Amino acid sequence: MKSKPTVQKILIVRMSSMGDVIHQWPAVTDLARAYPEGVIDWVVEEGFAELPRLHPAIRRVIPVALRRWRKSLLATQTHREWQAFKTELLACRYDLVLDAQGLIKSAAIAKMACGPVAGFDRHSIREPLASLAYCRTYPVSKALHAIERNRQLSAAALGYRAEGEIDYGLRMSDQMADQVANRPALSWLPDSPYVVCLTATSRADKEWPEAHWIVLGQKLLARGIRPVFPWGSTAERERAERLSAALPAAIVAPRLSLTDAAILLAGSTMVVGVDTGLVHLAAAVAVPTIAIFCASDPALTGIRASSYAVNLGQRGAAPGVEAVWDAMLAGWPAGSNTP
């Protein structure tokens, strides 16, 4: 392998979605270890801007609002915000701009920045035309899990070897007491053990039946463990309220920021959730996590972590309650209130 180049400033372009942003963290950890004196900035959609800030190696987060701007392209406010984004993007010259998303829109943003642009080659990328924007391209197998693809791309572009277990770089559980004490928004958290149940997902066919959640919640409550149901939309809140009504002592969380959601997950005894961004966040904060797949394939985008992380089910074959419960029993943390 060639000797590593001298790199001081790196810009990552990975704008969305939540799971994809979280899947980039292990590559950032690798990169920070390879270049401990370097600085790393990140361009991300404004709705996910809290996530890169959770990683201690990120110096600066540059929010972009393409999703919102395209709804009002000719508006004066859109023009002003676009100009402000360009000013912030161009405020630093980078030794490398890495488009880790591999889309035409992310390549266009990467090309606007000051610095040579690298990314997947045309056989490895999601949208092959995007590779035309790069100065350097690298082959990375599409058969790899998304986390490994990100790690391999960063390593190839920056001249180091991606080795060892997955490390998301977060240490939130070590600071839970201080974080909760300093965030009034989490004053509702119970003093007793709780399990976060992530019932909400972007597609109806990815949902696990409410009857299954109720049976699982009954098993937890029978052992003194309170289910907590977060939500993000009105429909998700209504589902959480229905489940809570059937499970006395269960908790419907208030609306949470992504940072508060991460702290909630970090303090949980265990997390059980459908295929959604928050279940990947749970794995990233090193909480024992069980992901339920009903309509998607976990092989390429399932949860991965060096801590306990289990994917159950697959496209068209959701797991039953007993399979989920058995996985919970197998991963219950030693010394905790074991079911």
N, C-alpha and C positions, 0 to 999 in steps of 0.2 A: 504494500500500500504506500502511496506517495505520502510525503511528510505533510502535516497539516498546514494549511495556509494561515497567515497571520490575519485573524479576523477580530475586529473590535466592536462593530455595530451590525446587528442583524435585524431585519424586519420580516416577521411572519405574516402572511396574508391567509387567514382562515376565518371566514366571516360568519358562517353558520353551518349546520343547525346546532342545537345545544349538545347533542351527543357527539357531533363531529368536532366541536370546539374542545370538549372534554377529552376526546381521543388524541388530541394534539399534545396534551400535557406531558405524557411520558417522553415524547421527543424533545420537549423543552428541557426536561430534567437531564436527559442525555447531553443535550447541547450545552447546558450550563456547566456540566461536569467537564466537558471537553474544552470549554473556553471560560474558565472561571473569572477571567478579567474582562470578558466581553459584556456588552449590553444587548438586551433583546427587547424589541418593541413588537406590537401586535395590532393589526387592523382587523376589526370584528364588527359585525352588525350591532347597532346600538342596544338592541334588546338583550344581547348576551355580553355586554361590556363588563359586567361584574365578574364573569368567569375568569378571563385571563388575569384579572387583578388578584385573584386568590392564589396564583402561583408566585412564590417569592422571587423567582428569577426574572419576572417581567418588569421592565423599567417603566414603560409607557404604553398605554392602551389608546389607540386611535379609533374612536367609534365612527362608523359609516352608517348611513340610513337609506340604502338603496331600496329596501322594501317599502319604506314610507314615501320616499321621493318619487318613485315611479307612479304613485297614485295622483300626483299633482306636479307634473314635470314643468309646467309653465308658470307656476306660482312664484312670486317674488321671494317668499320665505325659502322655498326650495333652492333658488339660485343663491341666496345668501349663505345658506347652510353648506351648499356644495363648494362655494368659494372658500369658506372657513375650513372645510375638510381638506381641500387641496393645499391651503396654506400650512396646516398642521402636518400633512403628509410630507410636504417638501421642506420642512424645517430642519431635516437631518439628512446627511448623505450616508448611505449604508454600504458596508463592504459586501453585503449580499442581501437580496430580497428573495425570500422563498415563498412561492405560491404553493401552499400545501393543500389547497382545495381542488385545483385542477379544473376550474370552470372558465368559460370565456369571460364572465364578469369579474372573477377574481384575478385572472391574468391581466385584464385591462387595468385594474387598480394597481397591481404589482408593477406594471409597465410605467405607470405614472410616477412612481417613487424614484428617488435618486439612488441609483445603484444597479449593478448587474442582477438580472432576474434568473432564477433557476426553478425547475419544477420537473414533474414526471415527463417521460418521453411520450410520443404519440400512441405507443402501444400500451402504455400503462395508465394513461390519464382518463378521466371521466368524459371530457369533451376534447377530442383530438385537436381541434383547431386552436385550442388554448396554448398548446405547446409551441406554436409559431411565435409566441411573444417572448420566449425564453432565450437567454444567451447560452444556457447550459441545460441539458435534459438528461434524465437518468431513468433506466429501466427498473421497475419494481413490480413484482408479480401481483396480478389482480387476485390471485388465490389466497393471499395473505390476509389476515385480519386487519381491519383499518388501523389499529394501533401500531401494528408491525410495519405496515406500509409507511406510516408517518415517520416511524423511527428509522427505517431504511433510507427513505428519501433524505432526511436531514443528515444522516451519517454520510451518505454518498456525496451530497452537495458540499459538506463542510470537512470532509477528509478525516473522519474518525470512525471507529467501529462501535455499532450499537450492540452492547452486550449486557447480560445480567437480567434480573427479573424486572417486570414492569414497575416503574416508580412514578406515580403521578406528581410527586413533589410536594403534596400538601401535608401539613402536620396539624390539622385542625383539632383532632381528638386530644392532643397534648395540651390544648389551651381552652378546652370546653368551658371550664368553670369561669374563667375570666371573660370569655366571649359572651356567655349567657348573662353574666352579671352586668356587663356593659351595654347590653342591647335590650331596652325596655320592650321592644316588639316581641320578645320571647318570654315575657313574664308569665305567660299562660302555660308554659311547659310543666308537666307533672313532675313531682319529686319521686314518684314510683317508676319502676321500669316501664318502658314503652317500646312498641314496635311500629315503625312507620309503614303504612300500607299505601302504595302508590297505585291507585285504581284508574287514574286518568291517562289517556293516550290520545294521539292525534287522529286515530282512525277507529271507527266503531268495531271493525273486525279484529282489532288487536285487544279489545277489552276482554277481561275475565268475567264470567257471570257474577252478578251481585249475590246470588245465592251461595256461591263458593266463598266469597269474601265474608259473608255472615257466618258460615260454618267455621272458617278459619278464625274469625274474631271471637267466636264463642270458645274455641279451644284456648285462645290466649287469655281471655277474661277469667276462665275457670282456674287459671294458674296465677292470677293476680297481675297480669301484664296487660297494659292498656293499648289498644290499637289507636293510632293517630292517622287521620285522613287529610292530607293536603289537597289543594285544588287550585286551578288557575282560571277557569271560566265559570260562567253561571251554571251551565249544565253539569260541570264537574262538581261544583259546590252542592248542587241539588242531589247528585248521587251520593256525595259524602254525607249529607244530612240524612238521606234515607238509610244508609248503612248505620250511621250513628244511632238513629231512632230504634233500630233493631238490636243494638248492642249497648246496653246500659254501661256507662263509665267509659265508652269510647269517646274520642275527642275529634271534633272537626277543627282543623287548624284555621287561623285567620289567613287572609291573603299575605303571602310572604315574598320578600325579595329573594333573588337567587342566593345572596350571601346568607340570609337568615335560613333559607332552605338547607344550605350546606351545613350550617351549625345544627339545625334540627336533626339532620341525618347523622351527623357525627356523634351526637349524643344518644342515638338510638341503640338499643340492644341488638336489633337486627332490622333489616329492611327487606320487604317483599314487594315487588312491583312488576307491572306489565312493561312492555317494550316502550320505554319513554326516556327522555333525556335525564330525568331525575334519578332513574335507577342506575345510570352510568355515573352520575355524580355520587351516589351512595358508594359504589365500588371505589371511586377515586378517593373518598375520605376514609377508606380502609375499614368500613363497617361490614360485618358479615351480610352478604346480599344475595338474594334469590330473585332471578329475573324469570318472568313467566312469558313465554312466547306462544301466541295463538295463530298469527297470520304472517309471520316473517321468519327468516332463517337466522339463527344465532351464530352460525359458523363464521360469518364475515363481520358481523356487527354486534355480537353478544357481549355481555360484560366480561371483562378481563381484569384481574388484579392479582397481586402477590398475596393478598389476604383471601379469606373464604368468599368465593364468588361462584355461584352455580346458575347455569342456564337450563331451564326446564321447558319442554315442549318444542314445537316447530310449526312450520306453516301447515295449517289445517289439522293440527293435532295438539290441542291445548292440554296441559297436565291437569289431573284431578286434585282435589283437596288433599287427599292422603299423600300423594307424591310430594306436594309442596310442604306438608307438615313433616314428612320424613326428612326432607332436606333441611328443614329448620332444626329438627332434633340433632341432625348430624353436625350442624355448624354452630350450635349454641355456644357462646364464649364460656370458657372454663371460669368458674368462680362467680358466674352471674346467676340470676334466678332461673335455673334450668326448668323448662316445662316438664 
